[in-house]
C-alpha cells in the first residue's frame, strides 16, 4: 500500500538533512506500534519538487511525499492521525 501526500509550499528554508523530520512525523502518526524496533517493512520517500536556494531547499509549489507499507492495517491510523495532527 502506498500513501501519497501533497504538501503545501514551505514558509521557511528546508535544510538538506530533513529526512529525520519525515521519519519523526511517520512514527508520531503511527503512535505506539510494533514497527518501531522491528524489520522495516515500510519505506519513506524523499520530498519531491525542490529547488536549491543557497544551502537549503525551497518548495515553491509544495512537495510530494509517499509512504509505502507492507501491512495495510496501519493505513487508517496514519491517515486519521495525519489529518488531525499534521
PyMOL commands that set and color helices and strands:
alter all, ss='L'
color gray80, all
select helices_A, chain A and resi 19-30+72-84
alter helices_A, ss='H'
color red, helices_A
select strands_A, chain A and resi 2-7+14-15+42-44+51-53+56-58+63-69
alter strands_A, ss='S'
color yellow, strands_A
deselect
rebuild
show_as cartoon
